[in-house]
Amino acid sequence: MRKCKVCKEKFVPMYNTIQPTCSPACALDLARVKIKKEYKATTLEMKRANKSKGDWLKEAQTMFNRYIRMRDARNPCISCKRHHAGQYHAGHYKTVGAHSALRFHEMNCHKQCSACNAHLSGNIIEYRKNLLKEIGEDNLNWIEGPHDIQNLSIDDIKEIKEWFKYKLKLYS
């Protein structure tokens, strides 16, 4: 006696001892499931292969932002120093567009309420005052100093994404 892989009914194999299903209908269902799994796997692989550098950057930025919000979960907004029930962002002191070298630098990014980040354009004056208290004058001067333009490869970006994914798991 064997158990059908589709309907889970017990049956006696008619053709050979490795017959996985009890009937041709169950065999067709099993074949459809296998084909669907294979199609899904190949489609996923094709999507991964066709991702642009921008797609990988977006994924890495999402992982980095999640990490920053988790790291600073108990802290108030870096700019207004308030705790509230609203949405929080991972606010960059030096913007990603203007300072790409600091995009994934942890000292340049802190938990910030959406009001300060979006509506007050980062509330940058208060951000700087509180950042000075948080990281010190030397680190703030380093952030405000000149930085080389960073041209990351896709492999570098994947590595950054995995690094912050790992760090996120440490906080969970």
TIVO-2410 file (N, C-alpha, C; in nm, 3 decimals):
# residues 172
REC num residu      c1      c2      c3 atome chaine
REC   1      M   0.084  -0.119   0.000     N      A
REC   1      M   0.000   0.000   0.000    CA      A
REC   1      M   0.089   0.125   0.000     C      A
REC   2      R   0.047   0.222  -0.079     N      A
REC   2      R   0.116   0.352  -0.086    CA      A
REC   2      R   0.014   0.463  -0.065     C      A
REC   3      K   0.065   0.582  -0.038     N      A
REC   3      K  -0.021   0.698  -0.020    CA      A
REC   3      K  -0.003   0.789  -0.142     C      A
REC   4      C  -0.113   0.829  -0.204     N      A
REC   4      C  -0.109   0.917  -0.321    CA      A
REC   4      C  -0.054   1.053  -0.282     C      A
REC   5      K   0.037   1.106  -0.363     N      A
REC   5      K   0.099   1.235  -0.332    CA      A
REC   5      K   0.004   1.352  -0.352     C      A
REC   6      V  -0.106   1.332  -0.421     N      A
REC   6      V  -0.200   1.440  -0.447    CA      A
REC   6      V  -0.320   1.433  -0.353     C      A
REC   7      C  -0.394   1.324  -0.358     N      A
REC   7      C  -0.519   1.314  -0.279    CA      A
REC   7      C  -0.499   1.247  -0.143     C      A
REC   8      K  -0.381   1.194  -0.117     N      A
REC   8      K  -0.344   1.132   0.010    CA      A
REC   8      K  -0.420   1.002   0.043     C      A
REC   9      E  -0.491   0.947  -0.056     N      A
REC   9      E  -0.561   0.819  -0.037    CA      A
REC   9      E  -0.462   0.703  -0.050     C      A
REC  10      K  -0.489   0.595   0.020     N      A
REC  10      K  -0.404   0.477   0.008    CA      A
REC  10      K  -0.445   0.397  -0.115     C      A
REC  11      F  -0.345   0.341  -0.185     N      A
REC  11      F  -0.370   0.263  -0.306    CA      A
REC  11      F  -0.262   0.158  -0.325     C      A
REC  12      V  -0.292   0.061  -0.411     N      A
REC  12      V  -0.196  -0.042  -0.447    CA      A
REC  12      V  -0.140  -0.005  -0.584     C      A
REC  13      P  -0.008   0.012  -0.597     N      A
REC  13      P   0.052   0.048  -0.726    CA      A
REC  13      P   0.021  -0.056  -0.834     C      A
REC  14      M  -0.021  -0.007  -0.950     N      A
REC  14      M  -0.057  -0.098  -1.059    CA      A
REC  14      M   0.058  -0.118  -1.156     C      A
REC  15      Y   0.141  -0.015  -1.176     N      A
REC  15      Y   0.242  -0.022  -1.280    CA      A
REC  15      Y   0.381  -0.057  -1.227     C      A
REC  16      N   0.421   0.011  -1.121     N      A
REC  16      N   0.551  -0.020  -1.063    CA      A
REC  16      N   0.552   0.026  -0.917     C      A
REC  17      T   0.657  -0.005  -0.847     N      A
REC  17      T   0.660   0.023  -0.703    CA      A
REC  17      T   0.687   0.170  -0.671     C      A
REC  18      I   0.726   0.248  -0.770     N      A
REC  18      I   0.752   0.390  -0.742    CA      A
REC  18      I   0.642   0.480  -0.797     C      A
REC  19      Q   0.529   0.426  -0.828     N      A
REC  19      Q   0.415   0.502  -0.877    CA      A
REC  19      Q   0.370   0.601  -0.768     C      A
REC  20      P   0.376   0.734  -0.795     N      A
REC  20      P   0.347   0.831  -0.689    CA      A
REC  20      P   0.198   0.864  -0.669     C      A
REC  21      T   0.114   0.833  -0.770     N      A
REC  21      T  -0.027   0.871  -0.761    CA      A
REC  21      T  -0.119   0.751  -0.783     C      A
REC  22      C  -0.243   0.769  -0.738     N      A
REC  22      C  -0.339   0.658  -0.746    CA      A
REC  22      C  -0.411   0.649  -0.879     C      A
REC  23      S  -0.415   0.759  -0.956     N      A
REC  23      S  -0.491   0.758  -1.081    CA      A
REC  23      S  -0.426   0.853  -1.183     C      A
REC  24      P  -0.468   0.840  -1.310     N      A
REC  24      P  -0.416   0.933  -1.411    CA      A
REC  24      P  -0.454   1.079  -1.380     C      A
REC  25      A  -0.571   1.103  -1.322     N      A
REC  25      A  -0.613   1.239  -1.288    CA      A
REC  25      A  -0.518   1.301  -1.184     C      A
REC  26      C  -0.484   1.221  -1.083     N      A
REC  26      C  -0.390   1.269  -0.981    CA      A
REC  26      C  -0.250   1.288  -1.041     C      A
REC  27      A  -0.213   1.203  -1.135     N      A
REC  27      A  -0.083   1.216  -1.201    CA      A
REC  27      A  -0.076   1.348  -1.280     C      A
REC  28      L  -0.186   1.384  -1.348     N      A
REC  28      L  -0.190   1.511  -1.420    CA      A
REC  28      L  -0.181   1.629  -1.323     C      A
REC  29      D  -0.251   1.622  -1.211     N      A
REC  29      D  -0.244   1.728  -1.110    CA      A
REC  29      D  -0.101   1.744  -1.058     C      A
REC  30      L  -0.036   1.632  -1.031     N      A
REC  30      L   0.102   1.635  -0.983    CA      A
REC  30      L   0.195   1.698  -1.087     C      A
REC  31      A   0.174   1.663  -1.213     N      A
REC  31      A   0.256   1.719  -1.322    CA      A
REC  31      A   0.234   1.870  -1.333     C      A
REC  32      R   0.109   1.914  -1.320     N      A
REC  32      R   0.079   2.058  -1.326    CA      A
REC  32      R   0.149   2.134  -1.213     C      A
REC  33      V   0.148   2.078  -1.094     N      A
REC  33      V   0.214   2.141  -0.980    CA      A
REC  33      V   0.364   2.152  -1.003     C      A
REC  34      K   0.426   2.045  -1.054     N      A
REC  34      K   0.570   2.048  -1.082    CA      A
REC  34      K   0.604   2.150  -1.189     C      A
REC  35      I   0.523   2.157  -1.295     N      A
REC  35      I   0.547   2.253  -1.402    CA      A
REC  35      I   0.534   2.395  -1.349     C      A
REC  36      K   0.434   2.418  -1.265     N      A
REC  36      K   0.413   2.550  -1.208    CA      A
REC  36      K   0.532   2.593  -1.121     C      A
REC  37      K   0.585   2.500  -1.041     N      A
REC  37      K   0.702   2.529  -0.956    CA      A
REC  37      K   0.824   2.561  -1.042     C      A
REC  38      E   0.845   2.483  -1.146     N      A
REC  38      E   0.959   2.505  -1.235    CA      A
REC  38      E   0.947   2.640  -1.305     C      A
REC  39      Y   0.826   2.672  -1.351     N      A
REC  39      Y   0.802   2.799  -1.419    CA      A
REC  39      Y   0.830   2.915  -1.324     C      A
REC  40      K   0.781   2.905  -1.202     N      A
REC  40      K   0.802   3.010  -1.104    CA      A
REC  40      K   0.951   3.029  -1.073     C      A
REC  41      A   1.024   2.918  -1.060     N      A
REC  41      A   1.168   2.925  -1.032    CA      A
REC  41      A   1.244   2.989  -1.148     C      A
REC  42      T   1.213   2.949  -1.271     N      A
REC  42      T   1.284   3.007  -1.385    CA      A
REC  42      T   1.248   3.153  -1.405     C      A
REC  43      T   1.122   3.189  -1.381     N      A
REC  43      T   1.079   3.329  -1.392    CA      A
REC  43      T   1.151   3.414  -1.290     C      A
REC  44      L   1.160   3.366  -1.167     N      A
REC  44      L   1.230   3.438  -1.061    CA      A
REC  44      L   1.377   3.456  -1.096     C      A
REC  45      E   1.438   3.352  -1.148     N      A
REC  45      E   1.579   3.358  -1.188    CA      A
REC  45      E   1.599   3.458  -1.301     C      A
REC  46      M   1.507   3.461  -1.398     N      A
REC  46      M   1.516   3.556  -1.508    CA      A
REC  46      M   1.501   3.699  -1.457     C      A
REC  47      K   1.410   3.721  -1.364     N      A
REC  47      K   1.391   3.855  -1.307    CA      A
REC  47      K   1.517   3.900  -1.235     C      A
REC  48      R   1.578   3.810  -1.160     N      A
REC  48      R   1.702   3.845  -1.090    CA      A
REC  48      R   1.814   3.880  -1.188     C      A
REC  49      A   1.821   3.802  -1.296     N      A
REC  49      A   1.927   3.825  -1.394    CA      A
REC  49      A   1.906   3.957  -1.468     C      A
REC  50      N   1.783   4.001  -1.481     N      A
REC  50      N   1.752   4.122  -1.557    CA      A
REC  50      N   1.739   4.247  -1.470     C      A
REC  51      K   1.769   4.238  -1.342     N      A
REC  51      K   1.761   4.355  -1.256    CA      A
REC  51      K   1.869   4.455  -1.293     C      A
REC  52      S   1.830   4.579  -1.294     N      A
REC  52      S   1.927   4.684  -1.324    CA      A
REC  52      S   2.001   4.725  -1.197     C      A
REC  53      K   2.103   4.804  -1.213     N      A
REC  53      K   2.178   4.855  -1.099    CA      A
REC  53      K   2.084   4.938  -1.008     C      A
REC  54      G   1.995   5.012  -1.070     N      A
REC  54      G   1.898   5.092  -0.996    CA      A
REC  54      G   1.805   5.006  -0.911     C      A
REC  55      D   1.763   4.892  -0.966     N      A
REC  55      D   1.678   4.800  -0.890    CA      A
REC  55      D   1.751   4.748  -0.767     C      A
REC  56      W   1.878   4.710  -0.785     N      A
REC  56      W   1.957   4.660  -0.672    CA      A
REC  56      W   1.980   4.770  -0.569     C      A
REC  57      L   2.006   4.893  -0.616     N      A
REC  57      L   2.025   5.005  -0.524    CA      A
REC  57      L   1.899   5.030  -0.442     C      A
REC  58      K   1.785   5.023  -0.507     N      A
REC  58      K   1.658   5.044  -0.437    CA      A
REC  58      K   1.637   4.939  -0.328     C      A
REC  59      E   1.667   4.813  -0.360     N      A
REC  59      E   1.654   4.706  -0.260    CA      A
REC  59      E   1.751   4.724  -0.144     C      A
REC  60      A   1.875   4.761  -0.176     N      A
REC  60      A   1.975   4.783  -0.071    CA      A
REC  60      A   1.935   4.902   0.016     C      A
REC  61      Q   1.883   5.008  -0.046     N      A
REC  61      Q   1.840   5.126   0.029    CA      A
REC  61      Q   1.724   5.091   0.121     C      A
REC  62      T   1.632   5.010   0.074     N      A
REC  62      T   1.519   4.967   0.157    CA      A
REC  62      T   1.568   4.889   0.278     C      A
REC  63      M   1.663   4.798   0.258     N      A
REC  63      M   1.718   4.720   0.368    CA      A
REC  63      M   1.793   4.810   0.467     C      A
REC  64      F   1.871   4.905   0.415     N      A
REC  64      F   1.944   5.000   0.499    CA      A
REC  64      F   1.847   5.084   0.582     C      A
REC  65      N   1.740   5.135   0.518     N      A
REC  65      N   1.642   5.218   0.589    CA      A
REC  65      N   1.572   5.139   0.699     C      A
REC  66      R   1.537   5.014   0.671     N      A
REC  66      R   1.475   4.928   0.773    CA      A
REC  66      R   1.569   4.912   0.893     C      A
REC  67      Y   1.696   4.889   0.862     N      A
REC  67      Y   1.795   4.872   0.968    CA      A
REC  67      Y   1.804   4.999   1.054     C      A
REC  68      I   1.810   5.115   0.992     N      A
REC  68      I   1.821   5.241   1.065    CA      A
REC  68      I   1.700   5.260   1.155     C      A
REC  69      R   1.580   5.236   1.103     N      A
REC  69      R   1.460   5.251   1.185    CA      A
REC  69      R   1.459   5.152   1.301     C      A
REC  70      M   1.509   5.031   1.278     N      A
REC  70      M   1.516   4.931   1.385    CA      A
REC  70      M   1.623   4.970   1.487     C      A
REC  71      R   1.739   5.015   1.440     N      A
REC  71      R   1.848   5.054   1.529    CA      A
REC  71      R   1.805   5.168   1.621     C      A
REC  72      D   1.731   5.264   1.567     N      A
REC  72      D   1.690   5.382   1.643    CA      A
REC  72      D   1.547   5.372   1.697     C      A
REC  73      A   1.492   5.253   1.702     N      A
REC  73      A   1.351   5.236   1.739    CA      A
REC  73      A   1.315   5.302   1.872     C      A
REC  74      R   1.402   5.299   1.969     N      A
REC  74      R   1.372   5.357   2.101    CA      A
REC  74      R   1.405   5.505   2.110     C      A
REC  75      N   1.476   5.556   2.012     N      A
REC  75      N   1.515   5.697   2.013    CA      A
REC  75      N   1.403   5.784   1.956     C      A
REC  76      P   1.399   5.911   1.996     N      A
REC  76      P   1.303   6.002   1.933    CA      A
REC  76      P   1.356   6.047   1.797     C      A
REC  77      C   1.277   6.127   1.729     N      A
REC  77      C   1.320   6.186   1.600    CA      A
REC  77      C   1.449   6.264   1.624     C      A
REC  78      I   1.546   6.247   1.537     N      A
REC  78      I   1.676   6.314   1.550    CA      A
REC  78      I   1.662   6.466   1.542     C      A
REC  79      S   1.562   6.516   1.472     N      A
REC  79      S   1.548   6.660   1.453    CA      A
REC  79      S   1.466   6.726   1.564     C      A
REC  80      C   1.343   6.681   1.586     N      A
REC  80      C   1.254   6.748   1.681    CA      A
REC  80      C   1.256   6.684   1.821     C      A
REC  81      K   1.322   6.570   1.835     N      A
REC  81      K   1.335   6.499   1.963    CA      A
REC  81      K   1.201   6.462   2.025     C      A
REC  82      R   1.102   6.433   1.938     N      A
REC  82      R   0.970   6.391   1.987    CA      A
REC  82      R   0.947   6.244   1.955     C      A
REC  83      H   0.871   6.179   2.043     N      A
REC  83      H   0.817   6.045   2.016    CA      A
REC  83      H   0.671   6.067   1.979     C      A
REC  84      H   0.625   6.007   1.874     N      A
REC  84      H   0.483   6.015   1.841    CA      A
REC  84      H   0.443   5.890   1.764     C      A
REC  85      A   0.314   5.875   1.741     N      A
REC  85      A   0.261   5.754   1.679    CA      A
REC  85      A   0.267   5.758   1.526     C      A
REC  86      G   0.319   5.863   1.469     N      A
REC  86      G   0.323   5.875   1.323    CA      A
REC  86      G   0.429   5.788   1.259     C      A
REC  87      Q   0.448   5.809   1.132     N      A
REC  87      Q   0.544   5.731   1.054    CA      A
REC  87      Q   0.685   5.788   1.072     C      A
REC  88      Y   0.782   5.699   1.075     N      A
REC  88      Y   0.922   5.740   1.084    CA      A
REC  88      Y   0.997   5.700   0.957     C      A
REC  89      H   1.092   5.783   0.920     N      A
REC  89      H   1.177   5.758   0.804    CA      A
REC  89      H   1.321   5.738   0.851     C      A
REC  90      A   1.404   5.694   0.761     N      A
REC  90      A   1.548   5.691   0.784    CA      A
REC  90      A   1.600   5.818   0.715     C      A
REC  91      G   1.616   5.924   0.792     N      A
REC  91      G   1.652   6.054   0.736    CA      A
REC  91      G   1.802   6.073   0.726     C      A
REC  92      H   1.848   6.107   0.608     N      A
REC  92      H   1.991   6.131   0.585    CA      A
REC  92      H   2.023   6.277   0.615     C      A
REC  93      Y   2.132   6.302   0.687     N      A
REC  93      Y   2.178   6.438   0.712    CA      A
REC  93      Y   2.227   6.499   0.580     C      A
REC  94      K   2.320   6.432   0.516     N      A
REC  94      K   2.363   6.471   0.382    CA      A
REC  94      K   2.284   6.384   0.284     C      A
REC  95      T   2.211   6.448   0.194     N      A
REC  95      T   2.116   6.377   0.109    CA      A
REC  95      T   2.183   6.275   0.017     C      A
REC  96      V   2.107   6.174  -0.018     N      A
REC  96      V   2.155   6.067  -0.105    CA      A
REC  96      V   2.187   6.121  -0.244     C      A
REC  97      G   2.104   6.211  -0.295     N      A
REC  97      G   2.125   6.265  -0.429    CA      A
REC  97      G   2.252   6.348  -0.441     C      A
REC  98      A   2.280   6.427  -0.339     N      A
REC  98      A   2.397   6.515  -0.345    CA      A
REC  98      A   2.524   6.451  -0.292     C      A
REC  99      H   2.511   6.352  -0.207     N      A
REC  99      H   2.627   6.289  -0.142    CA      A
REC  99      H   2.615   6.137  -0.146     C      A
REC 100      S   2.630   6.080  -0.263     N      A
REC 100      S   2.609   5.936  -0.281    CA      A
REC 100      S   2.710   5.852  -0.202     C      A
REC 101      A   2.826   5.908  -0.170     N      A
REC 101      A   2.926   5.833  -0.094    CA      A
REC 101      A   2.879   5.805   0.048     C      A
REC 102      L   2.786   5.886   0.098     N      A
REC 102      L   2.735   5.869   0.235    CA      A
REC 102      L   2.599   5.800   0.239     C      A
REC 103      R   2.555   5.750   0.127     N      A
REC 103      R   2.423   5.688   0.115    CA      A
REC 103      R   2.402   5.577   0.218     C      A
REC 104      F   2.500   5.490   0.235     N      A
REC 104      F   2.487   5.376   0.325    CA      A
REC 104      F   2.572   5.392   0.451     C      A
REC 105      H   2.608   5.514   0.485     N      A
REC 105      H   2.690   5.538   0.604    CA      A
REC 105      H   2.598   5.559   0.724     C      A
REC 106      E   2.618   5.480   0.828     N      A
REC 106      E   2.527   5.480   0.943    CA      A
REC 106      E   2.529   5.610   1.023     C      A
REC 107      M   2.642   5.681   1.026     N      A
REC 107      M   2.647   5.807   1.101    CA      A
REC 107      M   2.570   5.917   1.029     C      A
REC 108      N   2.546   5.902   0.900     N      A
REC 108      N   2.477   6.003   0.821    CA      A
REC 108      N   2.326   5.984   0.821     C      A
REC 109      C   2.276   5.880   0.884     N      A
REC 109      C   2.134   5.847   0.874    CA      A
REC 109      C   2.079   5.810   1.011     C      A
REC 110      H   1.964   5.870   1.046     N      A
REC 110      H   1.902   5.845   1.175    CA      A
REC 110      H   1.750   5.844   1.159     C      A
REC 111      K   1.684   5.790   1.260     N      A
REC 111      K   1.537   5.786   1.261    CA      A
REC 111      K   1.486   5.930   1.265     C      A
REC 112      Q   1.392   5.960   1.175     N      A
REC 112      Q   1.339   6.095   1.165    CA      A
REC 112      Q   1.189   6.085   1.137     C      A
REC 113      C   1.111   6.168   1.205     N      A
REC 113      C   0.966   6.164   1.181    CA      A
REC 113      C   0.937   6.216   1.040     C      A
REC 114      S   0.826   6.170   0.985     N      A
REC 114      S   0.792   6.209   0.848    CA      A
REC 114      S   0.768   6.360   0.838     C      A
REC 115      A   0.719   6.421   0.945     N      A
REC 115      A   0.695   6.566   0.942    CA      A
REC 115      A   0.827   6.641   0.922     C      A
REC 116      C   0.929   6.604   0.997     N      A
REC 116      C   1.060   6.671   0.983    CA      A
REC 116      C   1.125   6.637   0.849     C      A
REC 117      N   1.122   6.510   0.810     N      A
REC 117      N   1.193   6.467   0.690    CA      A
REC 117      N   1.126   6.517   0.562     C      A
REC 118      A   0.996   6.499   0.552     N      A
REC 118      A   0.928   6.532   0.427    CA      A
REC 118      A   0.876   6.676   0.424     C      A
REC 119      H   0.811   6.718   0.531     N      A
REC 119      H   0.744   6.848   0.529    CA      A
REC 119      H   0.837   6.965   0.564     C      A
REC 120      L   0.942   6.938   0.640     N      A
REC 120      L   1.036   7.044   0.677    CA      A
REC 120      L   1.171   7.026   0.608     C      A
REC 121      S   1.173   6.949   0.500     N      A
REC 121      S   1.294   6.924   0.422    CA      A
REC 121      S   1.411   6.876   0.507     C      A
REC 122      G   1.382   6.789   0.603     N      A
REC 122      G   1.485   6.731   0.688    CA      A
REC 122      G   1.508   6.807   0.817     C      A
REC 123      N   1.443   6.924   0.832     N      A
REC 123      N   1.461   7.007   0.952    CA      A
REC 123      N   1.610   7.011   0.987     C      A
REC 124      I   1.688   7.050   0.888     N      A
REC 124      I   1.833   7.030   0.887    CA      A
REC 124      I   1.907   7.105   0.998     C      A
REC 125      I   1.857   7.221   1.039     N      A
REC 125      I   1.925   7.297   1.145    CA      A
REC 125      I   1.918   7.221   1.277     C      A
REC 126      E   1.799   7.173   1.311     N      A
REC 126      E   1.782   7.096   1.434    CA      A
REC 126      E   1.852   6.961   1.423     C      A
REC 127      Y   1.848   6.902   1.303     N      A
REC 127      Y   1.917   6.774   1.279    CA      A
REC 127      Y   2.065   6.791   1.311     C      A
REC 128      R   2.126   6.898   1.261     N      A
REC 128      R   2.269   6.919   1.283    CA      A
REC 128      R   2.301   6.938   1.431     C      A
REC 129      K   2.220   7.017   1.502     N      A
REC 129      K   2.242   7.039   1.646    CA      A
REC 129      K   2.239   6.906   1.722     C      A
REC 130      N   2.138   6.827   1.695     N      A
REC 130      N   2.123   6.700   1.768    CA      A
REC 130      N   2.224   6.595   1.721     C      A
REC 131      L   2.262   6.599   1.593     N      A
REC 131      L   2.362   6.507   1.542    CA      A
REC 131      L   2.498   6.536   1.605     C      A
REC 132      L   2.529   6.663   1.627     N      A
REC 132      L   2.653   6.702   1.693    CA      A
REC 132      L   2.660   6.640   1.833     C      A
REC 133      K   2.549   6.644   1.905     N      A
REC 133      K   2.542   6.582   2.039    CA      A
REC 133      K   2.556   6.430   2.029     C      A
REC 134      E   2.498   6.374   1.926     N      A
REC 134      E   2.492   6.228   1.909    CA      A
REC 134      E   2.626   6.166   1.870     C      A
REC 135      I   2.694   6.225   1.769     N      A
REC 135      I   2.815   6.161   1.715    CA      A
REC 135      I   2.944   6.237   1.742     C      A
REC 136      G   2.934   6.359   1.791     N      A
REC 136      G   3.054   6.435   1.823    CA      A
REC 136      G   3.101   6.522   1.708     C      A
REC 137      E   3.184   6.620   1.742     N      A
REC 137      E   3.229   6.719   1.645    CA      A
REC 137      E   3.318   6.660   1.537     C      A
REC 138      D   3.410   6.571   1.575     N      A
REC 138      D   3.502   6.512   1.476    CA      A
REC 138      D   3.426   6.434   1.369     C      A
REC 139      N   3.332   6.351   1.411     N      A
REC 139      N   3.254   6.272   1.315    CA      A
REC 139      N   3.165   6.362   1.228     C      A
REC 140      L   3.107   6.466   1.289     N      A
REC 140      L   3.024   6.558   1.211    CA      A
REC 140      L   3.108   6.632   1.107     C      A
REC 141      N   3.228   6.675   1.146     N      A
REC 141      N   3.318   6.740   1.050    CA      A
REC 141      N   3.355   6.645   0.936     C      A
REC 142      W   3.374   6.518   0.969     N      A
REC 142      W   3.405   6.419   0.865    CA      A
REC 142      W   3.288   6.407   0.767     C      A
REC 143      I   3.166   6.398   0.821     N      A
REC 143      I   3.048   6.387   0.734    CA      A
REC 143      I   3.034   6.510   0.645     C      A
REC 144      E   3.058   6.627   0.702     N      A
REC 144      E   3.044   6.751   0.626    CA      A
REC 144      E   3.161   6.778   0.532     C      A
REC 145      G   3.269   6.703   0.547     N      A
REC 145      G   3.386   6.721   0.463    CA      A
REC 145      G   3.367   6.665   0.323     C      A
REC 146      P   3.469   6.678   0.240     N      A
REC 146      P   3.459   6.627   0.103    CA      A
REC 146      P   3.469   6.473   0.099     C      A
REC 147      H   3.399   6.416   0.006     N      A
REC 147      H   3.401   6.270  -0.014    CA      A
REC 147      H   3.409   6.241  -0.163     C      A
REC 148      D   3.482   6.137  -0.197     N      A
REC 148      D   3.493   6.095  -0.337    CA      A
REC 148      D   3.358   6.039  -0.384     C      A
REC 149      I   3.331   6.056  -0.511     N      A
REC 149      I   3.209   5.999  -0.570    CA      A
REC 149      I   3.223   5.848  -0.567     C      A
REC 150      Q   3.117   5.783  -0.524     N      A
REC 150      Q   3.121   5.638  -0.508    CA      A
REC 150      Q   3.049   5.573  -0.626     C      A
REC 151      N   3.119   5.488  -0.697     N      A
REC 151      N   3.059   5.416  -0.808    CA      A
REC 151      N   3.057   5.267  -0.772     C      A
REC 152      L   2.947   5.223  -0.717     N      A
REC 152      L   2.934   5.085  -0.671    CA      A
REC 152      L   2.897   4.991  -0.786     C      A
REC 153      S   2.955   4.874  -0.784     N      A
REC 153      S   2.916   4.771  -0.881    CA      A
REC 153      S   2.793   4.699  -0.826     C      A
REC 154      I   2.728   4.622  -0.910     N      A
REC 154      I   2.610   4.546  -0.866    CA      A
REC 154      I   2.649   4.448  -0.756     C      A
REC 155      D   2.767   4.386  -0.767     N      A
REC 155      D   2.813   4.295  -0.662    CA      A
REC 155      D   2.833   4.368  -0.530     C      A
REC 156      D   2.887   4.490  -0.535     N      A
REC 156      D   2.903   4.571  -0.413    CA      A
REC 156      D   2.768   4.600  -0.350     C      A
REC 157      I   2.672   4.636  -0.433     N      A
REC 157      I   2.538   4.669  -0.384    CA      A
REC 157      I   2.472   4.547  -0.322     C      A
REC 158      K   2.487   4.430  -0.385     N      A
REC 158      K   2.432   4.306  -0.329    CA      A
REC 158      K   2.494   4.278  -0.193     C      A
REC 159      E   2.624   4.299  -0.183     N      A
REC 159      E   2.694   4.276  -0.057    CA      A
REC 159      E   2.645   4.371   0.052     C      A
REC 160      I   2.621   4.497   0.017     N      A
REC 160      I   2.569   4.596   0.112    CA      A
REC 160      I   2.429   4.554   0.158     C      A
REC 161      K   2.347   4.511   0.065     N      A
REC 161      K   2.211   4.467   0.099    CA      A
REC 161      K   2.216   4.350   0.197     C      A
REC 162      E   2.300   4.251   0.167     N      A
REC 162      E   2.311   4.134   0.255    CA      A
REC 162      E   2.367   4.172   0.392     C      A
REC 163      W   2.460   4.268   0.396     N      A
REC 163      W   2.519   4.312   0.522    CA      A
REC 163      W   2.411   4.373   0.613     C      A
REC 164      F   2.328   4.461   0.557     N      A
REC 164      F   2.225   4.525   0.639    CA      A
REC 164      F   2.110   4.428   0.670     C      A
REC 165      K   2.089   4.331   0.585     N      A
REC 165      K   1.991   4.227   0.614    CA      A
REC 165      K   2.039   4.146   0.735     C      A
REC 166      Y   2.168   4.116   0.739     N      A
REC 166      Y   2.227   4.043   0.851    CA      A
REC 166      Y   2.218   4.127   0.980     C      A
REC 167      K   2.253   4.255   0.970     N      A
REC 167      K   2.248   4.343   1.087    CA      A
REC 167      K   2.106   4.360   1.139     C      A
REC 168      L   2.010   4.360   1.047     N      A
REC 168      L   1.868   4.370   1.084    CA      A
REC 168      L   1.826   4.247   1.165     C      A
REC 169      K   1.876   4.129   1.125     N      A
REC 169      K   1.844   4.007   1.199    CA      A
REC 169      K   1.901   4.010   1.339     C      A
REC 170      L   2.015   4.075   1.358     N      A
REC 170      L   2.075   4.086   1.491    CA      A
REC 170      L   1.988   4.169   1.585     C      A
REC 171      Y   1.919   4.268   1.531     N      A
REC 171      Y   1.831   4.352   1.612    CA      A
REC 171      Y   1.694   4.288   1.635     C      A
REC 172      S   1.656   4.194   1.552     N      A
REC 172      S   1.522   4.132   1.564    CA      A
REC 172      S   1.514   4.036   1.680     C      A
***
